[in-house]
Amino acid sequence: MMLLSRRSLLNVATSTAVLAAAPQISSATGSRKTLRLGTRQIEVDGKAATRYRVTQPSGEIGLTLNQGEEFNVKLENRLPVLSGLHWHGMTEPWRQDGVPYLSGPPIAPGADRDFSFPAIPPGTRWMHSHFGLQEQNLLASPLIIRETSAIRSGAQEVIVFLEDFSWKTPAEIFEGLRNRPASSMAEASATAVAAPDLNDVDYDAYLANDRTLDDPDVIAVERNGEVRLRIINAAASTNFTIDLGSHRGMLVCVDGNPITPIEVRRFPIAIAQRADIVLRIPPDGTAVPILALGEGRRLRAGVILQPPGAAVPKIGARANETGPRVTSQPIG
């Protein structure tokens, strides 16, 4: 289960200075958080794989703050290599941006670095490495600054964190891109107008919250309850189309920024983009799959929203259709 973190419930605190009208929410403004770079084991197609991770000492994935709080973080590198994190979508001092050799040097193995600045703007953000090919090794995580309006709404918040996965190492993928045969490149160029090149990397799986659809993340929700999906495309090289099936929701934020709400059933989400969508779970208590179709592939990821007692549908990672080409417009 992933409610504001991967497969765990997140108990968050809120600044009483910002939410004076909501005294039932406790305050944690200014408290120091620790994020730790390390490794984790995931399972893909029944096989174990070791990849990078960003956790708090408790094991909680990523970081969630509330609007009005300070981004006060100690980042510990427990990897055996140079590393660091970029705070994607936040307005931080440039010296704390986390891009190595531009805003500062990378963090050495065993070393720490402190970050402190206002946690602005609020919204669905994410964090990832800008060092080498580490993002392809899944060194990325959710970074949520919960909006006051989202907290007051009472809607259950669910993160859907999308990634692409290969059994090849990042170095092997990079070499394959660099050393494409000249003939195949010329052929691709000649047919580009008729058939655009949508995928340069043939990934083995797509993940949502560290899991494939053959063994999906099943998230408990309330029957007839309101859910706010915070969907993050953290893939290294894949665009997706989000598919709500027969359900419709309201797209309320794009890249963490509020928009005039748009009713959608399908909508595109490009690499590094985020989309917040509010939907209501059916009163009949049926489960709601949230699917992500890989652009130009019959491969998909997703999670299942499960009301009490609902049967969990068997969907699988292979789709019957090819994922649509991603454009800037909702599909319907």
N, C-alpha and C positions, 0 to 999 in steps of 0.2 A: 504494500500500500504506500502511496505517496501523497500526503497532504502537507504541502509546504516543505516537504523534503522527500527523498527517495525512500519509499516503503516504511515510513515512520510518521507518527503524529508529531506535529511541531507545536509546542506550547510557546506562544509568542507574547511579549509584553509591549505595552504601548505607552508613550509619553503622556502623562497627565497634563502637561502644559499644552499639548496639542489637542488632547481629547478630554478637556475639562467637563464636557457634556456627557461623557461616558465613564463615570467613575468606577464601573465594574471592571474595567480593563486596567491592569496594573502598569506601573512605570518602570522602565529600565534604561532611561536616557543616560548616556555617558558610560555605560558599563563596557569594559574591555572584552572583546570577543577574540578567540584564537581560531585561526584556520590552519590546517596542516596538510601539506602536500605529501602524499604517500602512494601506496599501491593498494589495489583491491582485486578480488577474484570475482569474475562473473561467469555465467554459463550461457553458451550460445550453441544451439543445436546439440545439446547434450554433452558438450565438451567444455572444459574449464579454460578460461583465458585470464591472464594477469594484465591489468591495465592501471593507469594512474587514477588518482582520485583527489578530491578536496573535501575534507571533513573537519568538523569541530572535534575536540577531544572526546566528546560523548559518543562520537560515531555518526552524528547527524550530518547529512550531506548538505554542503553549501551554507548559505546564510540568509536569514530573513530578519529585517528590521521593520520598524514602523515609521511612518512619516513624522518628521520632527526629531528623530534620533540622530545621534552622531555616528558616522562610520569610524569606529575606533577599533582597529583590528591589528593583532599581531599575527604575521604570516610566517609560519615555520616550514622550512624546506627539509623534509625528511626523506627526500629522494637522493640517490647516489650521484645525481647530475645537477648542473646549474639549472635554475628554473625561476619561476615567478608567475604573477597573475596580473592580467589587465581587467579593470572593472568596466565592462562593456555597457555603455549607455549612461554612465554616471558623469557628472560634472565635477571632476576632482582637480586639485592643483596639478599642473603638468608634471611636476617632479614625482608625483605619486600615481602616475598613470599606469605604470607596470609594463611599459614596452621597453625591453632591455636595450641598453646603449643609447637610447633616445631620452627617456625620462630618468634613467639611472641604470646601474649595472644589474645583472641578474643576481639572484640570491644563491650563494654557495651551498653545497650540501652541508647540512647540520647547522646552518645559520638562520637567523630570523630577521624580519624587518617590520617596523611599525608604520601604520597608516592611520591618519586622523584627519577627517574633514567632514563637513556637513553631508549627510546622506541625501543628496539631491541629484536629479529630480526623483520623486517617488514613481513607482511603477515596476513592471516586470523587466528586470535586467538579468545579466548573467556574467560569469567570470570565466576566463580561460587563459591558458598560457599563450604568450607571444614569442616563446623561445623555441627555435628550431621547428621540429615537426611534432611537438608534444601534444598539440590539440588533437592530432590524428590518433594519439594514444589515449584519448578520452580525458585529457587533463582540462576539464571544464565542469562547471557546476552552476546551479541556480543562484541568483542574487536578487532577492525580492525586497523592495521597499514598499510595504503595504500602504496604500492610500487610505487616508482618514475615511473617505467615502466608502471604500471597500470594507473596512472594518465595521463601520456603522451599519452597513447593509445587512450584516448577519449571514451572508451567503457563505457556504462552505467553499474553501479555496483548494484547488487541486492543480498541482504542477504536472505538466506533461513535457518531459525533457527528451528531445529527439536527438539521436546520434547515428552515424553510420559506422559500420564495423567491418574490418577485414582481418583474415587470418595472416595476411602478409604484414610485415613490419612497415612502419611509415617510410623507412629508407627504401625498401623494395618498391613501394607504390611510387615514390618520387622518381626512382631510377626508371621505372616503366614509363612514366610520363616524359622524362627527358630523352629516352632512347626509342621513341616510336619509329618504326620503319618509315623512311621518306615516302614510299609508295602509298602507305595507308594514310599519311597526312595529306598527300596530293589528292587522293580519292575523296577524303572527307571534305577538302576544300571545294572540289568540283561539284559535290552534291549538297553543299551547305544550304543553298537556297531552297531546294526541294525537301530536304530532311535535316534540320538543324541538329548539331551534336549536343545532346542533352546530358550525357554522362561520360566523363573521362575516366572514371574509376568504376570497375565492376565489383561493387561491395558484396560481401557474403551475407550480410544481414543488416537490417535497420533495427535500432533499439528505441524503446520508450521506457524511461525510468529503469535502464539497465537490462531490460528484458525484451525478448522477441514475442510476437503474437502467438507463437506455438506454446508459450508459457507466460501469458501476459501478467502485468501488474493489475490486480483486481482491487478496486478502491471502493470501500464501503461509503454509501451515500444514503440520504434519507428519501423515502418515498415522497414524491411530490415536492421535494426540497429544491431550493435554488442553489446552483453550483456555478462558481466562477473558475473557468479553466484558464490557467496561465501556461500557454503553450510556447515553448522555447525551441527554436531550431538551432541546436548546437552541433549540427553535422559539419564535417570538414569540407564536404564537396557534394552535397545533395540538397536539392529543393524538394519540397513536399506540397501536396494538396491535402488539407484537413477535410475529412469526410465525417459528417454527423449522421449519415444514413438518412432515415426518415424523419429525423428530428431537426428542428430549427432553433437557432440561438441568436443572440444579439452580440455582434462584434463591437466591443466598447473601447478597446485600446489597441493601437498598433505600435510596436516597438516601445511599449511602455507609456505611450502618450495617448491621452483621451481623444476620441473622435466622435463625430455625430454617429450614434448607434446605427448599425446596418444589420438587417435580418439576413442570416446566411444559413445555408446547409452545407455548402462546400466553399472553401476559400484557400488561396495560395499562401504559402509561407516560405520565403526564400532563405538561403543560408544566413544565419545570424539574426534573423528577424524573430519578433515575438508577437503573439496575438492573444488578447484576453477576450474570452467569449463567455457570456452569461446564458445559461440554459436552465430549464426546469425539468427535473426528473419526472417521467410520466406517473400519474396517480395510480395506474394499474400495477405499478411495482416491477415492471420489466427492466432488465439491465440495458444500459446504453453503451455501445462500443464507440470509442473515439479513435478514428483511424487516421493514419498519415500515409498517403500513397506516394511512393518515390517517383519523381518525375521521369517519364520515359521507361519505367521499369514495372514489372509485375511483382514487385516486392514492396512490402508495407510493414509498418509498425503500428502500435496503438496500445490503449489501455481500455479496461472495462469498468464502467461505473455500475456498482451492484447495490440496489436497495435490499433491505432485509428479506431473505428468503428467495430472492430471484435466482433463476437458473443462469449460469454463466455460459454464453454461447461459445461454441468452438469455431474459431474464425480462421486461424492459420496465417502464416507470413506470406503465402503466395496468393496473389489476387487473380481474379478472372479477367481483369482489364489492365491496360497499361496506364500508369499514372499520367494525368494530363500535363501538358506543357504549362509551366508556371508563368503567369503574366501579372500585371499590377491590378487586375480586377477580380472581385469575387466571382465564383463560377455559378452560384445559384443556391 
